[in-house]
């Protein structure tokens, strides 16, 4: 039986929370209604699904999309990222996602166990 998962509770807490944040970012990006962020949101969903199924490509896609999300935020908001509440909250969530994905526990687990 081929089992596909959307969440994998056997992974370290950093990867588990990163997958949850990826899915949460998808919802927030859809509500934002910006075409670029909607596309990044779908790419994050694909990456989260890959991480949950322990695929190296999923980890790579999720890291790339989360970093792209931060770059798009700075391109869109510029210096207002640090002075307005909305972009600042976006930056906090996007930064938390990048930190969870690049945490040494996440990197070690994906290097050893992902196919």
C-alpha positions in Angstrom: 0.0 0.0 0.0 1.4 3.4 -1.0 0.8 5.8 1.7 0.8 9.6 1.0 0.7 12.0 4.0 0.0 15.7 4.4 1.6 15.7 7.9 4.2 13.4 9.3 4.3 13.4 13.1 7.4 11.1 13.1 9.6 13.9 11.8 11.4 16.3 14.2 9.3 19.1 15.6 11.1 21.7 13.5 10.1 20.0 10.2 6.6 19.2 11.5 6.0 22.8 12.4 7.6 24.0 9.1 5.1 21.9 7.2 2.2 23.3 9.2 3.5 26.9 8.6 3.8 26.1 4.9 0.2 25.1 4.7 -0.8 28.1 6.8 1.1 30.4 4.5 -0.8 29.0 1.6 -4.1 30.1 3.2 -2.8 33.6 4.0 -1.3 34.0 0.5 -4.6 33.1 -1.1 -6.3 35.7 1.1 -3.8 38.3 0.0 -4.9 37.9 -3.6 -1.5 38.9 -5.1 -0.8 36.7 -8.1 2.9 36.3 -7.2 2.1 35.3 -3.6 -0.6 32.9 -4.7 1.9 31.1 -7.0 4.4 31.0 -4.1 1.7 29.6 -1.9 1.0 26.7 -4.2 4.7 26.0 -4.5 4.9 26.0 -0.7 2.1 23.5 -0.6 3.9 21.2 -3.0 7.1 21.6 -0.9 5.2 20.8 2.3 3.7 17.7 0.8 7.1 16.6 -0.3 8.6 17.2 3.2 5.7 15.2 4.8 6.5 12.3 2.4 10.2 12.6 3.1 11.3 13.7 -0.4 14.5 15.7 -0.9 12.9 17.7 -3.7 10.1 18.8 -1.3 12.6 20.2 1.2 14.4 22.1 -1.6 11.2 23.5 -3.0 10.0 24.6 0.4 13.3 26.3 1.3 13.4 28.1 -2.1 9.8 29.2 -2.0 10.1 30.5 1.6 13.2 32.5 0.8 11.4 33.8 -2.4 8.5 34.9 -0.2 10.8 37.1 1.9 12.4 38.6 -1.2 8.9 39.4 -2.7 7.9 41.0 0.6 10.9 43.3 0.5 10.3 44.1 -3.2 6.7 44.9 -2.5 6.9 46.7 0.8 10.5 48.0 0.8 11.4 49.9 3.9 7.7 49.8 5.1 8.4 46.2 6.0 9.8 47.4 9.3 7.5 50.3 10.0 4.0 49.0 9.2 2.3 46.3 11.2 1.0 44.1 8.3 4.3 43.6 6.5 6.2 43.2 9.8 3.9 40.4 10.8 4.4 38.8 7.4 8.2 39.1 7.9 7.9 37.4 11.3 6.0 34.4 9.9 8.1 34.1 6.8 11.3 34.4 8.8 10.0 31.7 11.3 9.4 29.4 8.4 12.9 29.9 7.0 14.4 29.4 10.4 12.4 26.1 11.0 13.5 24.8 7.6 17.1 25.7 7.9 17.4 24.6 11.6 20.3 22.1 12.0 17.8 19.4 13.2 15.7 19.8 10.1 18.8 19.8 7.8 20.3 16.8 9.5 17.0 14.8 9.3 16.4 15.5 5.7 20.1 14.8 4.8 19.9 11.4 6.5 16.3 10.2 6.0 14.9 11.8 2.9 15.0 9.9 -0.4 
